[in-house]
Amino acid sequence: FIDEHGYIHDSNRPFIYGSPTNTNGSGIANSMHVISSQNLSFSNSRITVPVSGVYHICFNTICDDGTGRVDAHIYVNGGARVNSLNDTNTSGYHYRGMSISLMLSANDYIQFNNNDWYDYTSTTQQFWRTASVVFLG
């Protein structure tokens, strides 16, 4: 419906939010504790979009303690669309926040990569690692 301010409200808008990780400690997320979703799901290390349109993608993650460079990415159809890294001369945990809005086609897929996942043995809700995808229209 359209409210009195002209905003469109659609409860069936594709959306997913959860805590991704890779249970091996690095690489593309192969597990996601889904906290909420509507018409989107995580399967086979991917979120596949059902319809063409603009999607907003967010990925927040933390890398384990260390001093070397660690990369993290948002991938679309197997290619990096957002890259992040840390300074190689700093020690400690490295937080990343990434987001992008993209025009995607039906059946395009999204993946989340971290070369050093924090607390990767935990596949439950973990707010240091969050990802969301929402269809904007």
C-alpha positions as CSV (number, residue, x, y, z in Angstrom):
1,F,0.0,0.0,0.0
2,I,1.0,3.7,-0.4
3,D,0.9,5.7,2.9
4,E,-0.1,9.3,3.3
5,H,3.5,10.4,2.6
6,G,3.7,8.5,-0.7
7,Y,5.9,5.7,0.6
8,I,5.3,2.2,-0.7
9,H,5.0,-0.5,1.9
10,D,5.3,-4.1,0.7
11,S,5.5,-6.9,3.2
12,N,6.5,-9.4,0.5
13,R,9.7,-7.6,-0.5
14,P,12.6,-10.1,-0.7
15,F,14.9,-9.8,2.3
16,I,17.3,-11.8,4.4
17,Y,19.4,-11.0,7.5
18,G,21.7,-13.3,9.4
19,S,25.2,-14.3,10.7
20,P,27.4,-15.8,8.0
21,T,30.6,-17.8,8.5
22,N,32.9,-20.3,6.9
23,T,33.2,-23.4,9.2
24,N,36.7,-24.0,7.9
25,G,37.9,-20.5,9.1
26,S,38.4,-18.8,5.8
27,G,36.8,-18.3,2.4
28,I,33.3,-17.9,1.2
29,A,30.6,-18.3,3.8
30,N,29.3,-21.9,3.8
31,S,27.0,-21.4,6.8
32,M,24.5,-18.7,7.7
33,H,22.4,-18.5,10.8
34,V,19.3,-16.8,9.4
35,I,17.7,-14.4,11.8
36,S,14.9,-13.2,9.6
37,S,14.0,-13.6,5.9
38,Q,11.2,-13.1,3.5
39,N,11.4,-14.7,0.0
40,L,15.2,-15.0,0.1
41,S,17.3,-17.9,1.5
42,F,20.9,-19.0,2.0
43,S,21.7,-22.2,0.2
44,N,25.0,-23.7,-1.2
45,S,27.0,-20.7,0.0
46,R,24.8,-18.3,-1.9
47,I,21.8,-16.0,-1.7
48,T,20.1,-16.2,-5.1
49,V,17.8,-13.3,-6.0
50,P,14.4,-14.2,-7.5
51,V,13.6,-11.2,-9.6
52,S,15.5,-8.4,-11.5
53,G,15.9,-5.1,-9.8
54,V,18.0,-3.0,-7.4
55,Y,19.2,-4.8,-4.2
56,H,21.0,-3.3,-1.2
57,I,23.7,-5.7,0.2
58,C,25.4,-5.2,3.5
59,F,28.2,-7.3,5.0
60,N,29.8,-6.6,8.4
61,T,32.6,-8.9,9.7
62,I,35.5,-9.1,12.0
63,C,38.8,-10.8,11.3
64,D,40.7,-12.8,13.9
65,D,43.6,-11.3,15.8
66,G,46.8,-10.9,13.7
67,T,49.2,-8.6,12.0
68,G,49.0,-9.6,8.3
69,R,46.8,-8.3,5.6
70,V,43.3,-10.0,5.6
71,D,40.8,-9.4,2.8
72,A,37.0,-9.6,2.9
73,H,34.6,-9.3,0.0
74,I,31.1,-9.1,-1.3
75,Y,30.9,-11.3,-4.4
76,V,28.1,-11.3,-7.1
77,N,28.1,-14.2,-9.5
78,G,31.5,-15.3,-8.3
79,G,33.3,-11.9,-8.8
80,A,34.2,-9.3,-6.2
81,R,31.9,-6.2,-6.1
82,V,33.2,-4.8,-2.8
83,N,36.7,-5.4,-1.4
84,S,38.1,-4.5,2.0
85,L,41.4,-5.1,3.7
86,N,43.4,-4.0,6.8
87,D,46.8,-2.4,7.3
88,T,49.4,-5.1,7.6
89,N,51.3,-3.3,10.3
90,T,48.6,-3.3,13.0
91,S,47.8,-6.1,15.4
92,G,44.4,-7.0,16.9
93,Y,41.0,-7.7,15.5
94,H,40.0,-6.0,12.2
95,Y,36.4,-4.9,11.7
96,R,34.9,-4.5,8.2
97,G,31.7,-2.8,7.1
98,M,30.7,-3.0,3.5
99,S,27.5,-2.1,1.6
100,I,26.5,-1.5,-2.0
101,S,23.3,-1.1,-4.0
102,L,23.3,-3.0,-7.4
103,M,21.0,-3.7,-10.3
104,L,20.8,-7.5,-10.4
105,S,19.1,-9.9,-12.7
106,A,16.9,-12.8,-11.7
107,N,19.0,-15.8,-10.5
108,D,22.1,-13.7,-9.9
109,Y,23.8,-14.8,-6.6
110,I,25.5,-13.1,-3.7
111,Q,28.3,-14.5,-1.6
112,F,30.3,-13.2,1.4
113,N,34.0,-13.9,1.8
114,N,36.4,-13.4,4.7
115,N,40.0,-14.7,4.6
116,D,40.0,-15.1,8.4
117,W,36.5,-15.5,9.9
118,Y,36.1,-14.5,13.6
119,D,34.8,-17.2,15.9
120,Y,34.1,-19.5,12.9
121,T,33.4,-22.6,15.0
122,S,30.2,-20.8,16.1
123,T,27.4,-21.2,13.6
124,T,24.8,-19.5,15.8
125,Q,23.8,-15.8,15.9
126,Q,27.0,-13.7,16.0
127,F,26.6,-9.9,15.7
128,W,30.3,-9.5,14.8
129,R,29.4,-11.2,11.5
130,T,26.2,-10.0,9.8
131,A,24.9,-9.8,6.3
132,S,21.7,-8.7,4.7
133,V,20.2,-8.4,1.3
134,V,17.0,-6.5,0.5
135,F,15.2,-5.9,-2.8
136,L,14.6,-2.2,-3.2
137,G,12.6,-2.3,-6.4
